[in-house]
């Protein structure tokens, strides 16, 4: 099972100064910054996915600047992502259209010919056909029942595009492996799409529209699709938001999936921000400690504008919290004392009140409990990755892109290890069975 990381310019500044809290003045983002595989010294994934929608162009506003998008086209995906070194040669580069960026349009803005050319020109190893996301998923529908007029139209567009895309890829003798994207409004309609894609000639399918679905719904789709296609057909899950639940997807024979989840969770989850390997095949999660920049945090700034706090008081509380955390890391401060300084600064942030007015609030009590668990365990000291060794306690502090993305990159490393352990477990299972089967054969 391959773990493909969906990138959206997720790099950090290796020269970032945590104490001064800034990058060198001469820093040029992209050029000076490091991708996860550069800062860790190895790739914490089996490949990278780049969406056309993230690159962007005159029709779809992407995340790349115009000059970055030009460079991407000019030098190709591998060089742009700085994966053009021998040690990264085995990494796959998946491309898709980023259907979420044109979800409101009646039709996708790209033609199959244009996308095939884009993948080929930019040196992708795998390219997904031009799909159109279907909403209103209903797990209970049987056969081709249900599906709004719009869903059916998008279903037809996706299949038509897949047919054209495969034809174009073959005609240009493309170097990339084409993936036919499955869209549907129910498990059975997806299975029908999958069957038709295989009939067109695809042997690698990508399941689209999975982002809003819950794990049991995704499993129903996989089950229906697996029944409809040959065992040799490979399956990829596009935008797998349930990546932490991957161990429960054993048996569905997923070849690959892409996700940003381990990176994003570092700064978008309320509780589970820092990963460590857990007991057996599980992951353990820790809450990172929020110490935002007093003069940059929008919520704190609003509170200052409303006259609830003075900016200089917030800056003082912020410095006390950061100082206490660093002293704690050096064993020069007690846990409860450190926690107190953090919570005093958390009160304006979470409750918009001074700490003495809300210190018994349920929100602060929950926060205290989670922060106490993090500080007690000191998880950043339990990880030997380069990020945790270099950043120490700063990796667990929720503050600015350089700390938050570093924590996300650490999570990628832990997650990749997690996937490998799951795969190893799966590899062991059949051979465990072998002695019994040999015995049965002898009898
Ligand atoms: Zn680490």
Boltz pocket constraint, residues with backbone or C-beta under 6 A from the ligand:
constraints:
  - pocket:
      binder: B
      contacts: [[A, 383], [A, 384], [A, 385], [A, 386], [A, 387], [A, 388], [A, 389], [A, 410]]
      max_distance: 6.0
